[in-house]
Amino acid sequence: MERLARLVMHHRRIVSAVWLVLFLGGMFSASQLSDRLSLDFSLPGQPGDDAEQLLIESYGVSTFDTYVAVLTVPEGQTVEENQDAVAEVFATAVAAVPDVQLRVVDFASTGDPGFVTDDGRSTYALIQAPIPVTFGPYIEVQLDPALDKAATGQGFEGGLTSYGLLAAGGDTEGPSVLVETLSGAAGALLVLIFVFASFLALLPMLIAAVSILTTFMLVLGLTTFSDVSVIVQFLIALIGLGVAIDYSLLLVSRWREERAHG
C-alpha cells in the first residue's frame, strides 16, 4: 500500500486528470442510462414468474400492464344483441396497433358472462402486449383513439384503462437517479461536516461522486451486451454512497494516525 501511495502521489496530476475524465464520462452516462435499462421486475424461479414466462412463450405477450377496453351499448339494447358490432369495434381498435403482437380476451372469444355487466349493456376486453422496453406511453397512444372512434361509429360509448393509465395522472416521472444521488449526498454531507468538523467532510463526497458515476458508465456499457434491471441504478447510488463514506473514514483514520506518528 505504501508503494501504491507513493506512486499515486508522484503522478498526482495524471491521477487527478483520470479522475476528472471518469467523473465527466460518468455524468454523461448517468443521463443516458435510464433509457437503456430493462423494466423487467420478474423474480426468476418464483411461481408467478414461471407462469409469466409460459404466457410469453405461448402468446408472445406479458401481463406487465393489462389494458381494459370497455364498451357500453345504447340504453334499451344489450351486448348480446350487438355482439357482432362489439367484436368489430374491438377488432378495429386492435388493428390500429399493427407493429405489436396483442392478445385479446373478451366475451366473444370466451363466451364467459363475466365479461358482461349485470344490466347487459356493458362489456370489456382484456388486451395484453409484450413488455415495454422503455418508460413512457405505449400502445395506448394508438389503441385509445382507435377504440373511441370505432365505438362512436357504432353508436357505443368506449373507454380504455389500465394500471399504467391510472397512474399517469400522478407524479410518476420523479427526479433522475443523478438528482436523487446528489440529494442523498447533500444530506450525508451535513452529517459528515458534524463528524469531521473540517473540510475532510468533502473527501467522502469526492470519492462517492467519481466511483458512483464511473460505475454508471460501466453499467451503460454492460447494457450493450445484456439486459440490466432498472433497479440497478438505485442500488449503485445507495451502496456506492455508503461504501465511499466507509472507505473515507478508513482513509482519514489512517492519515491521522500517520500524522500522529510524525
C-alpha positions in Angstrom: 0.0 0.0 0.0 2.8 2.4 0.8 4.3 1.8 -2.7 1.0 2.4 -4.3 0.5 5.6 -2.2 3.9 6.9 -3.3 3.2 6.1 -6.9 -0.1 8.0 -6.8 1.5 11.0 -5.1 4.3 11.0 -7.6 1.9 11.1 -10.5 -0.9 13.0 -8.8 -1.6 15.3 -11.8 -2.1 12.3 -14.1 -4.3 10.6 -11.4 -6.3 13.8 -11.0 -6.8 14.1 -14.7 -8.0 10.5 -14.9 -10.5 11.1 -12.1 -11.8 14.2 -13.9 -12.3 12.3 -17.1 -14.1 9.5 -15.3 -16.3 12.0 -13.5 -17.3 13.8 -16.7 -17.8 10.5 -18.6 -19.9 9.2 -15.7 -22.1 12.3 -15.7 -22.9 11.8 -19.4 -23.5 8.1 -18.8 -25.9 8.8 -15.9 -28.1 11.0 -18.2 -28.3 8.2 -20.8 -28.6 5.2 -18.6 -32.3 5.2 -17.7 -33.4 4.6 -21.3 -31.1 1.6 -21.6 -32.3 -0.3 -18.6 -34.9 -3.1 -18.6 -38.3 -2.7 -17.0 -38.5 -6.4 -16.2 -39.2 -6.8 -12.4 -39.5 -10.5 -12.5 -38.2 -12.9 -9.8 -36.8 -16.0 -11.6 -37.8 -19.3 -10.1 -40.9 -18.0 -8.4 -44.3 -19.4 -9.4 -45.6 -16.1 -10.7 -42.5 -15.6 -12.9 -42.8 -19.2 -14.2 -46.4 -18.6 -15.2 -45.4 -15.3 -16.8 -42.7 -17.0 -18.9 -45.2 -19.6 -20.1 -47.6 -16.9 -21.1 -44.9 -15.1 -23.0 -43.8 -18.4 -24.7 -47.4 -19.3 -25.6 -48.8 -15.9 -26.7 -45.9 -13.6 -27.0 -47.4 -11.1 -24.5 -47.0 -10.2 -20.9 -49.3 -9.2 -18.0 -47.0 -6.3 -17.2 -49.9 -3.9 -17.8 -53.2 -5.4 -19.0 -55.4 -2.9 -20.8 -59.1 -3.0 -20.2 -61.2 -1.8 -23.1 -64.8 -1.1 -22.2 -67.9 -0.7 -24.4 -71.4 0.4 -23.4 -74.3 -0.1 -25.9 -77.2 2.4 -26.0 -80.0 2.2 -23.4 -82.6 -0.4 -24.3 -80.1 -2.6 -26.1 -77.8 -5.4 -24.8 -74.3 -6.6 -25.6 -75.6 -10.0 -26.9 -77.9 -8.2 -29.4 -74.9 -6.2 -30.7 -72.3 -9.0 -30.4 -71.0 -8.7 -34.0 -70.7 -4.9 -33.7 -68.9 -5.1 -30.4 -66.5 -7.7 -31.8 -65.9 -5.4 -34.8 -65.1 -2.4 -32.5 -62.5 -4.4 -30.6 -61.0 -5.8 -33.8 -60.7 -2.3 -35.3 -59.0 -0.9 -32.2 -56.5 -3.8 -32.1 -55.8 -3.4 -35.8 -54.7 0.2 -35.1 -51.6 -1.3 -33.4 -50.0 -3.3 -36.3 -46.4 -3.3 -35.1 -47.1 -5.0 -31.7 -48.5 -8.5 -31.1 -51.6 -8.3 -28.9 -53.6 -10.9 -27.1 -57.3 -10.1 -26.7 -59.7 -11.9 -24.3 -63.3 -10.9 -24.3 -66.9 -12.2 -24.3 -66.8 -13.2 -27.9 -63.7 -15.3 -27.6 -64.6 -17.0 -24.3 -68.4 -16.9 -24.0 -67.9 -16.1 -20.3 -70.8 -14.0 -19.0 -68.4 -12.4 -16.5 -67.3 -10.1 -19.4 -70.8 -8.6 -19.4 -72.3 -6.4 -16.7 -75.5 -7.4 -14.9 -77.6 -5.0 -16.9 -76.3 -6.5 -20.1 -75.3 -3.1 -21.6 -71.5 -3.0 -21.0 -68.7 -5.4 -21.8 -64.9 -5.3 -21.7 -61.9 -6.9 -23.3 -58.5 -7.6 -21.7 -55.7 -6.6 -24.0 -52.1 -7.6 -23.4 -48.9 -6.7 -25.1 -45.2 -7.6 -24.8 -43.2 -6.0 -22.0 -42.4 -2.3 -23.0 -38.7 -1.6 -23.4 -38.8 2.0 -22.1 -40.8 4.2 -19.8 -43.5 6.4 -21.3 -46.6 5.9 -23.5 -47.1 2.5 -25.1 -49.8 1.0 -27.2 -52.5 3.3 -25.7 -51.3 6.1 -28.0 -52.8 4.2 -30.9 -55.3 2.0 -29.2 -57.3 4.6 -27.2 -58.3 6.9 -30.1 -59.0 4.0 -32.4 -61.3 2.4 -29.8 -63.1 5.7 -29.2 -63.6 6.3 -33.0 -64.8 2.7 -33.7 -67.2 2.8 -30.7 -68.6 6.2 -31.7 -69.1 4.9 -35.3 -71.3 2.1 -33.9 -73.2 4.4 -31.5 -71.4 2.9 -28.4 -69.6 4.6 -25.6 -66.0 3.4 -25.3 -63.1 3.8 -22.9 -59.7 2.4 -22.2 -57.9 2.0 -18.8 -55.1 0.1 -17.1 -52.8 0.4 -14.1 -50.4 2.5 -16.1 -53.0 4.8 -17.4 -54.5 5.3 -14.0 -51.0 6.1 -12.6 -50.3 8.5 -15.5 -52.3 11.3 -13.8 -49.9 11.3 -10.8 -46.4 12.5 -10.5 -44.7 9.3 -11.6 -41.8 10.8 -13.5 -39.8 11.9 -10.5 -36.3 13.2 -10.5 -33.5 11.3 -12.3 -31.2 8.9 -10.4 -28.4 11.5 -10.7 -30.6 14.1 -8.9 -31.6 11.6 -6.2 -27.9 10.7 -5.7 -26.9 14.3 -5.3 -29.8 14.9 -2.9 -28.6 12.0 -0.8 -25.1 13.2 -0.9 -26.1 16.6 0.3 -27.8 15.1 3.3 -24.8 12.9 4.0 -22.5 15.9 3.8 -24.3 17.6 6.6 -23.7 14.6 8.8 -20.1 14.4 7.8 -19.5 18.0 8.5 -20.7 17.4 12.0 -18.5 14.3 12.4 -15.3 15.6 10.8 -15.7 19.3 11.7 -13.4 20.2 8.9 -13.0 20.2 5.1 -12.2 16.5 5.3 -16.0 16.0 5.1 -15.7 16.7 1.4 -13.5 13.6 0.9 -16.3 11.0 1.0 -18.3 13.1 -1.4 -15.4 13.3 -3.8 -14.9 9.5 -3.7 -18.6 8.8 -4.0 -19.1 11.2 -6.9 -16.3 9.6 -9.0 -17.0 6.0 -8.0 -20.7 6.1 -8.5 -20.6 7.9 -11.8 -17.8 5.6 -13.1 -20.0 2.6 -12.2 -22.9 4.2 -14.2 -20.5 4.4 -17.1 -19.6 0.7 -16.8 -23.3 -0.3 -16.5 -24.1 1.7 -19.6 -21.5 -0.4 -21.5 -22.9 -3.6 -20.0 -26.4 -2.8 -21.3 -25.0 -3.2 -24.8 -24.5 -7.0 -24.2 -27.1 -7.8 -21.5 -30.4 -6.7 -20.0 -29.9 -4.8 -16.8 -32.8 -4.1 -14.4 -33.7 -0.5 -13.8 -33.3 -1.2 -10.0 -29.5 -1.5 -10.5 -29.1 2.3 -10.8 -30.7 2.9 -7.4 -28.6 0.1 -5.8 -25.4 1.7 -7.2 -26.3 5.1 -5.8 -27.3 3.7 -2.4 -24.5 1.3 -1.9 -21.9 3.5 -3.6 -22.5 6.4 -1.3 -22.3 4.1 1.8 -19.1 2.4 0.7 -17.5 5.7 -0.2 -18.2 7.1 3.3 -16.9 4.0 5.0 -13.7 4.0 2.9 -13.2 7.7 3.5 -13.4 7.1 7.3 -10.7 4.5 6.9 -8.5 6.8 4.9 -8.9 9.7 7.3 -8.2 7.5 10.3 -5.1 6.1 8.8 -4.0 9.7 7.7 -4.5 11.0 11.3 -2.5 8.0 12.7 0.4 8.7 10.3 0.4 12.3 11.2 0.4 11.4 14.9 3.4 9.2 14.4 5.3 12.0 12.6 
